[in-house]
């Protein structure tokens, strides 16, 4: 029995990544990777940190917000699926 099979457990971020790997990757990992690449770009080109920091901060903030929204959506869908499974089994 996995953690999400328990009737009282909320699905975690790990459960979300297992169930929706591509969507989670696009919304969570890729923006953080782009922020890292922007930091490398600033360092390689010898630009001041003020040029890359706002963009990186914005990308990390958007990544966190998208991950939270995706997790909330996943939890809602999981809860609805459990509820429907309980109704059908009665």
QUIBELHU-V180203 format. One record per run of one state. SS is the DSSP state (2 for helix, 1 for strand, 0 for the rest). FROM is the first residue (numbers start at 1). TO is the last residue. Records with the same first field share a line. If there is no record, write none. Layout:
SS: FROM-TO  FROM-TO
This chain:
0: 1-2  6-12  20-20  45-48  90-90
2: 3-5  13-19  21-44  49-89
